[in-house]
């Protein structure tokens, strides 16, 4: 029994938005037994899911970004259900790869404010299982062209590491901004 299913079984209206369960067969497509309302996915997900770059700032209206659409749909759903007992689940896709966000969020993190880790190497004696080898990251064309090693080593160029850190920080701030949308 999932948390929303528990509420559903106790008389609540339940609605899901965005990425609450891992997509695919593990959740049988967003766990249908958990919801009384149609599950909401942004119609624009595919527009912002390219494998070309590990991060980007598309020239697009902010209202077309999937996580903005998820937040706005959830706010509307809360208004529609406000006279009954309800459970609303909201899951944002970012800051997951690819880091896609409106350009204005880079302004919070000037390039000269981003630094490489003082010791970018894995800890001595680290179990091999703890090393990820950047499996997901190397699926993006800008990273795969670098031919990085999968070994326990740090062969990511410092400039690219700082670029990715800056993009991740901006993507996190973009998500924080979604939490601030007002009903």
C-alpha positions, 0 to 999 in steps of 0.5 A: 500500500502506498501513502496515496493509496492509504489516503484513497482507501480512507475516503480522500480524493488523491491526485498525482503530478510529475515524477512521484514513482519511478516511471515504467513497469516498476510502478505500473505507470504511476501506480494507478491504484493510488489515485482517484483523479487522472495522473498529471504529466507535463505535455512538454516532457519530451521537449526538454529531454534531449541527450545532446547536452548534460545541461542547457538553458532553452530559449523558451517561455518559463510556463512551457517548462515541465516542472512549472507545468506540474506545479501549476497543475497541482495548484489548480487541482488543490483549488478544485478539491479544496472543499473535500479531503484530499491528498496531492502528490507532486514530484519534480523531475529536476534537478535530475539530468539533463539539467534544464532550466531557465537561463536566469537561474545561472545568474545566481551562480556566477562562473567565478563563484564555482570551484572544483572540490579541494580533493576531487579524487575518490577516497583512498580505500573506497570500495569499488561498488561506491564508484558510479563511473558516471553511467547516466552522465556519459549518456549525454553527447557532450560528455560521451565525446570526452571519452572519460574513463569508467575507472576509479579515477578523476579524468573529468576536466576541471572546467567541465566539472565546474560547468556541471556544478554550476548547472546543478546548482542552478537546477536546484534553485529552479526547483526551489522556485517551483516550491514558491509558486502561490495558489 
